[in-house]
Each structure stands twice: as C-alpha cells, then as structure tokens.
C-alpha cells in the first residue's frame, strides 16, 4: 500500500517536472502554474552551482552547513549557512561586484549579508545568530535563526526547577 502511494506520488512529480499536468482540481492547477516545479536537471544545476561556490561563500564569511532538497510540485532547495566572520562593507561590495554575472550566488550572498544585519534586532538579548536558511523556490525566502547560548540556556532551565 505504501509502495503504491510512493509510486503514484513519483509518477505525479515526474509528469509535473516535465510540464505535463495531471492535477485533478482547478485550484491545484492554478498553484502549479503560479509556482512551476523545478525539473530534475534544474535542481542538479542549482545544487552544482551552490556547492561549487563554497570557497566564495567562505571568502565572504560564511560556511554552508547543510543543504536540503525537497522534490514535489513546488520543489525547494534550502542551503543553511553559518557566519564564520563579519566582513566590511567594502568586502561585501567587492564580493557582490565579482559575482554580478552569477545570479544565483549573487542572490545568496545578498541574502546572507542582509540576514546578518538583523543581529541588531536582538542586540539587547542573550540570543545569537545561529544560522541563515535560504529557500530557493518559486517563492524564495530567507530565514534568520537566532539561538540562546547552550550553557546559558542550561543554567536558566536549572534555576526554574
């Protein structure tokens, strides 16, 4: 039964990725048109471009910690970054200028630089910037993740008991 369900979902995705819509409801068809699925070849190309740019990310002060790939009607690629060091505005500008012809990497770096500026929102708290996730999909988004220091979190939990 589970095997059949997986087979049906795979069949639907393969049709979607090839531009052939097998959607039953008008609402699903509208969503598919508004957010087209990334084909397998496009996903491979994006992943290759992102992984090949690891040195560029490190030079700009970031390390890609993980890479999630979601395949479906609206496929998503989600790299997660950690800031290694803060670079000057001049270094940011120089990095972005060098990469202006590489749209995907340029978009990622712009997103990373802007997300890291959000640290100022939590300056007066015990929360630190933990990671930045960039959702590369039909509706791209950037998630900035803040986290309390582990040792501080443990001492707060102990005092509450």
Buried (B, 14 or more C-beta within 10 A) or exposed (E): EEEEEEEEEEEBBBBBBEEEBEBEEEEEEEBBEEBBBBBBEBBEEBBEBBEEBEEBBEBBBBBBEEEEBEBEBBBBBBBBBBBEEEBEEEBBEBBBEBBEEBEBBBBBBBBBBEBBEEBEEEEEEEBEBBBBBBBBBBEEEBEBEBEBEEEEEEEEEEEEE
